[in-house]
Amino acid sequence: MKGKTPLQKKHPRCYSLDTLPLSTSTLTLFSFNKTCSSVDKILAAGNKILSAVEHVLSAVEQILSAAQKHRLTVAQILFTDERICSTVEQILFTGERICSTVEQILFTGERICSTAEQILFTGERICSTADDIYSAVERVLSTSEQTLWTAHKSCSTAEGVLSTVE
């Protein structure tokens, strides 16, 4: 085969009429043309399928690109979530320390209140004892005043007797 016919260039599997082992009857030529026409239709359909596959691949690339962006967004969300969890743990730890400090303050406050109650009870006992001492002093003073009054009267009487004697 020296040169290729236009049909062979377009459809390499098609043979020129002179290379076909068939007789060149009208029926053979019609069948051959029909076969080549079918090949053209198949190739056109194949080109349409290829174009559709290219569109699908383009859409897949866009989906993959969007998925990559979403993956990066999810990674950022997870990183932020980890930071939030760490912050919450720190807050909880600080809260526990504050609660422990408050418990210590309350315990100390209870001890202070108990001591204050003891001081007040002791103060009441001191006041009661002071009242008792005051009453005793009043009685002593009253008795002493009466004694002094009586002594004064006796002295006055003795003076009166002495002045009359003189």
C-alpha positions in Angstrom: 0.0 0.0 0.0 1.7 3.1 -1.3 -0.3 6.1 -0.1 -3.3 6.4 2.2 -6.6 7.5 0.9 -8.6 10.3 2.7 -10.8 7.6 4.1 -7.9 5.7 5.4 -6.4 8.8 6.9 -9.7 9.5 8.7 -10.4 5.9 9.6 -7.2 3.8 9.5 -9.1 0.5 9.7 -11.0 1.2 6.5 -9.3 -0.2 3.4 -9.3 1.3 0.0 -11.4 -0.6 -2.6 -8.4 -2.0 -4.4 -6.9 -3.6 -1.3 -10.1 -5.3 -0.2 -10.3 -9.0 -0.8 -13.9 -8.6 -1.8 -15.2 -8.1 -5.2 -16.1 -4.5 -6.1 -19.7 -5.0 -6.7 -22.3 -2.3 -5.9 -23.5 -4.3 -2.9 -20.0 -4.6 -1.6 -19.4 -0.8 -2.1 -22.7 0.0 -0.4 -21.9 -2.3 2.5 -18.4 -0.7 2.7 -19.8 2.8 2.7 -22.4 1.9 5.2 -19.7 0.4 7.5 -17.6 3.5 7.2 -20.6 5.7 7.9 -21.3 3.6 11.0 -17.6 4.0 12.0 -18.0 7.8 11.6 -21.1 7.7 13.8 -19.3 5.5 16.4 -16.3 7.9 16.4 -18.7 10.9 16.7 -20.4 9.2 19.6 -17.0 8.4 21.1 -16.0 12.0 20.8 -19.2 13.0 22.6 -18.5 10.5 25.3 -14.9 11.8 25.6 -16.2 15.4 25.8 -18.7 14.3 28.5 -15.9 12.5 30.4 -13.8 15.6 30.2 -16.7 17.6 31.6 -17.1 15.0 34.4 -13.4 15.2 35.1 -13.5 19.0 35.2 -16.4 18.8 37.7 -14.5 16.2 39.7 -11.5 18.5 39.8 -13.8 21.4 41.1 -15.3 19.0 43.7 -11.8 18.0 44.8 -10.7 21.6 45.0 -13.8 22.4 47.1 -13.2 19.3 49.2 -9.7 20.4 49.9 -10.9 23.8 51.0 -13.5 22.2 53.2 -10.8 19.9 54.6 -8.6 22.9 55.5 -11.6 24.6 57.1 -12.3 21.4 59.1 -8.7 21.3 60.1 -8.9 24.9 61.3 -12.2 24.1 63.2 -10.5 21.1 64.9 -7.5 23.3 65.8 -9.8 26.0 67.2 -11.8 23.3 69.0 -8.6 21.9 70.6 -7.7 25.4 71.8 -11.2 25.9 73.2 -11.0 22.6 75.0 -7.6 23.5 76.4 -8.9 26.9 77.6 -11.9 25.2 79.2 -9.6 22.8 81.0 -7.6 25.7 82.3 -10.7 27.5 83.4 -11.9 24.3 85.2 -8.6 23.9 86.9 -8.6 27.5 88.0 -12.2 27.1 89.2 -11.2 24.1 91.3 -8.3 26.1 92.8 -10.8 28.9 93.6 -13.3 26.5 95.2 -10.5 25.0 97.3 -9.4 28.5 98.4 -13.1 29.4 99.2 -13.4 26.2 101.2 -10.2 27.1 103.2 -11.6 30.6 103.8 -14.9 29.2 105.0 -13.1 26.8 107.3 -11.0 29.6 108.7 -14.1 31.8 109.1 -15.8 29.0 111.0 -12.8 28.8 113.3 -12.8 32.6 113.8 -16.6 32.5 114.6 -16.0 29.7 117.1 -13.2 31.6 118.8 -15.4 34.8 118.8 -18.2 32.8 120.5 -15.7 31.6 123.1 -14.5 35.2 123.7 -18.1 36.4 124.0 -18.9 33.6 126.5 -15.8 34.5 128.5 -16.8 38.2 128.3 -20.3 37.3 129.7 -18.7 35.3 132.5 -16.3 38.3 133.3 -19.3 40.7 133.3 -21.3 38.4 135.6 -18.3 38.1 137.9 -17.8 41.9 137.8 -21.5 42.3 138.7 -21.1 40.0 141.6 -18.0 41.9 142.8 -19.8 45.2 142.4 -22.7 43.9 144.6 -20.2 42.7 147.2 -18.4 46.0 147.1 -21.8 47.8 147.5 -22.5 45.7 150.5 -19.1 46.3 152.0 -19.4 50.0 151.3 -22.9 50.0 152.8 -21.7 48.3 155.8 -18.7 50.6 156.1 -20.8 53.6 155.7 -23.2 52.4 158.4 -20.2 51.7 160.6 -18.8 55.2 159.8 -22.2 56.8 160.4 -22.5 55.0 163.7 -19.0 55.9 164.6 -19.7 59.5 163.7 -22.8 59.5 165.8 -20.8 58.0 168.7 -18.2 60.6 168.2 -20.8 63.3 168.2 -22.3 61.9 171.3 -19.0 61.6 173.0 -18.2 65.2 172.1 -21.5 66.3 173.4 -20.8 64.4 176.7 -17.4 65.9 176.9 -18.5 69.4 176.2 -21.1 69.0 179.0 -18.5 67.7 181.3 -16.2 70.5 180.8 
